[in-house]
Amino acid sequence: MLQKSMFVLSMTIFITFAHFIEAADIDGIFQSIQSEVSGNRARDYTMRLWQYDKWTTLPGWKKAIQEAKSIMEERNYDEAVVYEVPVVLLREFVCAE
């Protein structure tokens, strides 16, 4: 019963305020998002990572990590840091499982 009441309340609020939303606002939002999101860019980033990550070796993974860091820096992330983990700790972690 509570779910039905919440649904009715939500629909009432939506219908009440729906006439305030104009198509131009939605188009503006869509254009803002579209300029930041790109399927081609996502594919390019994936390929840049995959060229190293496809090799299941520690050097390949390290190159993929460095590539991910460079992508983050290109996209102006606030912080892009790679932490080195001693091999001894990696062995303990893998063997513990």
N, CA and C atoms as an extended XYZ file, in Angstrom:
291
Properties=species:S:1:pos:R:3:atomname:S:1:resname:S:1:resid:I:1 pbc="F F F"
N         0.828       -1.189        0.000 N   MET     1
C         0.000        0.000        0.000 CA  MET     1
C         0.871        1.251        0.000 C   MET     1
N         1.951        1.217        0.790 N   LEU     2
C         2.846        2.360        0.867 CA  LEU     2
C         3.501        2.617       -0.482 C   LEU     2
N         3.890        1.551       -1.196 N   GLN     3
C         4.516        1.711       -2.504 CA  GLN     3
C         3.543        2.363       -3.492 C   GLN     3
N         2.289        1.953       -3.441 N   LYS     4
C         1.276        2.515       -4.334 CA  LYS     4
C         1.072        3.994       -4.014 C   LYS     4
N         1.061        4.348       -2.749 N   SER     5
C         0.895        5.748       -2.347 CA  SER     5
C         2.081        6.585       -2.811 C   SER     5
N         3.290        6.038       -2.677 N   MET     6
C         4.484        6.757       -3.116 CA  MET     6
C         4.467        6.960       -4.623 C   MET     6
N         4.010        5.945       -5.369 N   PHE     7
C         3.924        6.053       -6.816 CA  PHE     7
C         2.931        7.143       -7.210 C   PHE     7
N         1.774        7.144       -6.593 N   VAL     8
C         0.743        8.153       -6.895 CA  VAL     8
C         1.274        9.545       -6.561 C   VAL     8
N         1.946        9.694       -5.422 N   LEU     9
C         2.519       10.979       -5.044 CA  LEU     9
C         3.575       11.417       -6.051 C   LEU     9
N         4.438       10.493       -6.466 N   SER    10
C         5.479       10.817       -7.446 CA  SER    10
C         4.870       11.257       -8.758 C   SER    10
N         3.862       10.550       -9.220 N   MET    11
C         3.224       10.911      -10.495 CA  MET    11
C         2.517       12.262      -10.387 C   MET    11
N         1.912       12.541       -9.256 N   THR    12
C         1.245       13.828       -9.050 CA  THR    12
C         2.254       14.960       -9.123 C   THR    12
N         3.386       14.786       -8.460 N   ILE    13
C         4.432       15.816       -8.495 CA  ILE    13
C         4.951       15.977       -9.915 C   ILE    13
N         5.190       14.863      -10.604 N   PHE    14
C         5.694       14.928      -11.979 CA  PHE    14
C         4.729       15.666      -12.887 C   PHE    14
N         3.452       15.321      -12.822 N   ILE    15
C         2.451       15.961      -13.684 CA  ILE    15
C         2.333       17.443      -13.349 C   ILE    15
N         2.425       17.784      -12.075 N   THR    16
C         2.311       19.182      -11.657 CA  THR    16
C         3.442       20.023      -12.230 C   THR    16
N         4.656       19.499      -12.210 N   PHE    17
C         5.809       20.281      -12.631 CA  PHE    17
C         6.265       20.000      -14.064 C   PHE    17
N         5.635       19.054      -14.743 N   ALA    18
C         6.054       18.697      -16.097 CA  ALA    18
C         5.930       19.861      -17.066 C   ALA    18
N         4.948       20.709      -16.871 N   HIS    19
C         4.762       21.808      -17.822 CA  HIS    19
C         5.842       22.877      -17.672 C   HIS    19
N         6.617       22.850      -16.584 N   PHE    20
C         7.703       23.807      -16.416 CA  PHE    20
C         8.955       23.408      -17.205 C   PHE    20
N         9.035       22.134      -17.543 N   ILE    21
C        10.208       21.641      -18.258 CA  ILE    21
C         9.991       21.860      -19.746 C   ILE    21
N        10.889       22.574      -20.361 N   GLU    22
C        10.779       22.840      -21.790 CA  GLU    22
C        11.745       21.929      -22.542 C   GLU    22
N        11.433       21.705      -23.810 N   ALA    23
C        12.285       20.859      -24.644 CA  ALA    23
C        13.685       21.459      -24.783 C   ALA    23
N        13.794       22.756      -24.774 N   ALA    24
C        15.097       23.406      -24.916 CA  ALA    24
C        16.020       23.035      -23.764 C   ALA    24
N        15.470       22.924      -22.563 N   ASP    25
C        16.274       22.540      -21.409 CA  ASP    25
C        16.837       21.129      -21.587 C   ASP    25
N        15.995       20.228      -22.044 N   ILE    26
C        16.422       18.850      -22.248 CA  ILE    26
C        17.453       18.784      -23.369 C   ILE    26
N        17.247       19.540      -24.442 N   ASP    27
C        18.219       19.568      -25.528 CA  ASP    27
C        19.564       20.105      -25.049 C   ASP    27
N        19.531       21.121      -24.212 N   GLY    28
C        20.768       21.680      -23.670 CA  GLY    28
C        21.522       20.678      -22.821 C   GLY    28
N        20.783       19.949      -21.996 N   ILE    29
C        21.402       18.916      -21.166 CA  ILE    29
C        22.009       17.834      -22.047 C   ILE    29
N        21.267       17.413      -23.058 N   PHE    30
C        21.758       16.369      -23.962 CA  PHE    30
C        23.026       16.820      -24.679 C   PHE    30
N        23.049       18.061      -25.153 N   GLN    31
C        24.223       18.569      -25.856 CA  GLN    31
C        25.434       18.657      -24.925 C   GLN    31
N        25.215       19.038      -23.676 N   SER    32
C        26.310       19.097      -22.705 CA  SER    32
C        26.904       17.722      -22.464 C   SER    32
N        26.043       16.740      -22.323 N   ILE    33
C        26.517       15.375      -22.094 CA  ILE    33
C        27.191       14.827      -23.343 C   ILE    33
N        26.591       15.070      -24.491 N   GLN    34
C        27.125       14.533      -25.740 CA  GLN    34
C        28.526       15.062      -26.035 C   GLN    34
N        28.804       16.306      -25.659 N   SER    35
C        30.123       16.861      -25.917 CA  SER    35
C        31.186       16.230      -25.015 C   SER    35
N        30.770       15.637      -23.897 N   GLU    36
C        31.716       15.023      -22.968 CA  GLU    36
C        31.831       13.515      -23.141 C   GLU    36
N        30.833       12.878      -23.754 N   VAL    37
C        30.813       11.426      -23.890 CA  VAL    37
C        30.974       11.066      -25.358 C   VAL    37
N        31.891       10.151      -25.630 N   SER    38
C        32.130        9.760      -27.009 CA  SER    38
C        32.405        8.266      -27.077 C   SER    38
N        31.641        7.576      -27.882 N   GLY    39
C        31.868        6.147      -28.080 CA  GLY    39
C        33.206        5.890      -28.749 C   GLY    39
N        33.568        6.753      -29.699 N   ASN    40
C        34.860        6.604      -30.379 CA  ASN    40
C        36.012        6.780      -29.399 C   ASN    40
N        35.899        7.768      -28.526 N   ARG    41
C        36.949        8.007      -27.536 CA  ARG    41
C        37.049        6.818      -26.579 C   ARG    41
N        35.914        6.284      -26.173 N   ALA    42
C        35.916        5.124      -25.276 CA  ALA    42
C        36.595        3.932      -25.951 C   ALA    42
N        36.300        3.710      -27.232 N   ARG    43
C        36.938        2.624      -27.969 CA  ARG    43
C        38.446        2.843      -28.054 C   ARG    43
N        38.852        4.073      -28.340 N   ASP    44
C        40.277        4.385      -28.437 CA  ASP    44
C        40.996        4.144      -27.117 C   ASP    44
N        40.382        4.560      -26.009 N   TYR    45
C        40.986        4.333      -24.700 CA  TYR    45
C        41.095        2.837      -24.411 C   TYR    45
N        40.054        2.093      -24.743 N   THR    46
C        40.065        0.648      -24.518 CA  THR    46
C        41.175       -0.012      -25.316 C   THR    46
N        41.340        0.403      -26.562 N   MET    47
C        42.398       -0.164      -27.398 CA  MET    47
C        43.779        0.201      -26.859 C   MET    47
N        43.927        1.407      -26.366 N   ARG    48
C        45.212        1.814      -25.798 CA  ARG    48
C        45.578        0.973      -24.588 C   ARG    48
N        44.599        0.633      -23.767 N   LEU    49
C        44.851       -0.223      -22.608 CA  LEU    49
C        45.052       -1.677      -23.023 C   LEU    49
N        44.251       -2.140      -23.962 N   TRP    50
C        44.268       -3.544      -24.358 CA  TRP    50
C        45.598       -3.940      -24.991 C   TRP    50
N        46.251       -3.008      -25.692 N   GLN    51
C        47.505       -3.365      -26.350 CA  GLN    51
C        48.561       -3.849      -25.362 C   GLN    51
N        48.447       -3.461      -24.106 N   TYR    52
C        49.359       -3.926      -23.067 CA  TYR    52
C        48.710       -4.959      -22.157 C   TYR    52
N        47.455       -4.745      -21.827 N   ASP    53
C        46.777       -5.576      -20.836 CA  ASP    53
C        46.477       -6.972      -21.364 C   ASP    53
N        46.469       -7.157      -22.680 N   LYS    54
C        46.166       -8.480      -23.242 CA  LYS    54
C        47.236       -9.506      -22.896 C   LYS    54
N        48.439       -9.029      -22.598 N   TRP    55
C        49.520       -9.931      -22.208 CA  TRP    55
C        49.429      -10.149      -20.703 C   TRP    55
N        49.256      -11.371      -20.295 N   THR    56
C        49.122      -11.646      -18.863 CA  THR    56
C        50.498      -11.768      -18.227 C   THR    56
N        51.229      -10.680      -18.282 N   THR    57
C        52.546      -10.606      -17.663 CA  THR    57
C        52.611       -9.341      -16.826 C   THR    57
N        53.439       -9.354      -15.812 N   LEU    58
C        53.572       -8.192      -14.958 CA  LEU    58
C        54.063       -6.959      -15.730 C   LEU    58
N        55.048       -7.087      -16.633 N   PRO    59
C        55.452       -5.905      -17.409 CA  PRO    59
C        54.316       -5.346      -18.281 C   PRO    59
N        53.498       -6.240      -18.848 N   GLY    60
C        52.358       -5.783      -19.656 CA  GLY    60
C        51.345       -5.028      -18.817 C   GLY    60
N        51.086       -5.549      -17.631 N   TRP    61
C        50.143       -4.885      -16.735 CA  TRP    61
C        50.669       -3.531      -16.291 C   TRP    61
N        51.981       -3.467      -16.018 N   LYS    62
C        52.562       -2.184      -15.615 CA  LYS    62
C        52.448       -1.151      -16.727 C   LYS    62
N        52.641       -1.580      -17.980 N   LYS    63
C        52.488       -0.653      -19.108 CA  LYS    63
C        51.032       -0.203      -19.234 C   LYS    63
N        50.094       -1.128      -19.011 N   ALA    64
C        48.673       -0.774      -19.064 CA  ALA    64
C        48.332        0.237      -17.975 C   ALA    64
N        48.919        0.046      -16.796 N   ILE    65
C        48.684        0.985      -15.697 CA  ILE    65
C        49.216        2.372      -16.051 C   ILE    65
N        50.402        2.427      -16.636 N   GLN    66
C        50.970        3.715      -17.038 CA  GLN    66
C        50.110        4.374      -18.126 C   GLN    66
N        49.567        3.557      -19.021 N   GLU    67
C        48.694        4.083      -20.069 CA  GLU    67
C        47.406        4.630      -19.465 C   GLU    67
N        46.849        3.923      -18.472 N   ALA    68
C        45.638        4.408      -17.789 CA  ALA    68
C        45.923        5.739      -17.102 C   ALA    68
N        47.100        5.842      -16.503 N   LYS    69
C        47.473        7.104      -15.855 CA  LYS    69
C        47.567        8.224      -16.882 C   LYS    69
N        48.158        7.948      -18.036 N   SER    70
C        48.273        9.003      -19.055 CA  SER    70
C        46.902        9.409      -19.593 C   SER    70
N        45.985        8.455      -19.707 N   ILE    71
C        44.622        8.787      -20.141 CA  ILE    71
C        43.950        9.683      -19.110 C   ILE    71
N        44.117        9.354      -17.838 N   MET    72
C        43.528       10.172      -16.776 CA  MET    72
C        44.105       11.586      -16.797 C   MET    72
N        45.394       11.697      -17.049 N   GLU    73
C        46.016       13.023      -17.120 CA  GLU    73
C        45.514       13.798      -18.329 C   GLU    73
N        45.321       13.105      -19.462 N   GLU    74
C        44.755       13.758      -20.650 CA  GLU    74
C        43.357       14.305      -20.382 C   GLU    74
N        42.590       13.577      -19.577 N   ARG    75
C        41.214       13.970      -19.268 CA  ARG    75
C        41.152       14.940      -18.093 C   ARG    75
N        42.312       15.397      -17.614 N   ASN    76
C        42.416       16.397      -16.547 CA  ASN    76
C        41.827       15.933      -15.216 C   ASN    76
N        42.070       14.663      -14.870 N   TYR    77
C        41.681       14.199      -13.541 CA  TYR    77
C        42.498       14.958      -12.505 C   TYR    77
N        41.908       15.183      -11.341 N   ASP    78
C        42.609       15.897      -10.279 CA  ASP    78
C        43.848       15.153       -9.812 C   ASP    78
N        43.761       13.830       -9.791 N   GLU    79
C        44.859       13.039       -9.264 CA  GLU    79
C        44.974       11.738      -10.045 C   GLU    79
N        46.144       11.473      -10.570 N   ALA    80
C        46.422       10.216      -11.257 CA  ALA    80
C        47.747        9.705      -10.710 C   ALA    80
N        47.681        8.728       -9.828 N   VAL    81
C        48.871        8.243       -9.135 CA  VAL    81
C        48.970        6.736       -9.311 C   VAL    81
N        50.179        6.269       -9.544 N   VAL    82
C        50.439        4.837       -9.612 CA  VAL    82
C        51.283        4.474       -8.399 C   VAL    82
N        50.793        3.537       -7.622 N   TYR    83
C        51.514        3.078       -6.435 CA  TYR    83
C        52.217        1.764       -6.755 C   TYR    83
N        53.450        1.677       -6.377 N   GLU    84
C        54.220        0.444       -6.544 CA  GLU    84
C        53.994       -0.444       -5.319 C   GLU    84
N        53.759       -1.711       -5.567 N   VAL    85
C        53.584       -2.677       -4.487 CA  VAL    85
C        54.738       -3.661       -4.573 C   VAL    85
N        55.456       -3.863       -3.482 N   PRO    86
C        56.566       -4.823       -3.514 CA  PRO    86
C        56.084       -6.215       -3.911 C   PRO    86
N        56.894       -6.918       -4.677 N   VAL    87
C        56.527       -8.254       -5.157 CA  VAL    87
C        56.252       -9.196       -3.991 C   VAL    87
N        56.947       -9.030       -2.889 N   VAL    88
C        56.736       -9.891       -1.719 CA  VAL    88
C        55.287       -9.793       -1.253 C   VAL    88
N        54.736       -8.586       -1.226 N   LEU    89
C        53.339       -8.418       -0.803 CA  LEU    89
C        52.387       -9.027       -1.823 C   LEU    89
N        52.706       -8.912       -3.087 N   LEU    90
C        51.855       -9.516       -4.116 CA  LEU    90
C        51.815      -11.030       -3.954 C   LEU    90
N        52.975      -11.638       -3.710 N   ARG    91
C        53.016      -13.095       -3.519 CA  ARG    91
C        52.181      -13.512       -2.313 C   ARG    91
N        52.285      -12.762       -1.222 N   GLU    92
C        51.514      -13.095       -0.020 CA  GLU    92
C        50.021      -12.978       -0.293 C   GLU    92
N        49.643      -11.958       -1.034 N   PHE    93
C        48.229      -11.753       -1.338 CA  PHE    93
C        47.707      -12.869       -2.225 C   PHE    93
N        48.440      -13.214       -3.265 N   VAL    94
C        48.001      -14.245       -4.200 CA  VAL    94
C        47.982      -15.606       -3.531 C   VAL    94
N        48.990      -15.897       -2.731 N   CYS    95
C        49.053      -17.208       -2.065 CA  CYS    95
C        48.021      -17.342       -0.958 C   CYS    95
N        47.575      -16.215       -0.402 N   ALA    96
C        46.601      -16.259        0.694 CA  ALA    96
C        45.246      -16.701        0.203 C   ALA    96
N        44.977      -16.518       -1.058 N   GLU    97
C        43.647      -16.875       -1.588 CA  GLU    97
C        43.562      -18.300       -1.864 C   GLU    97
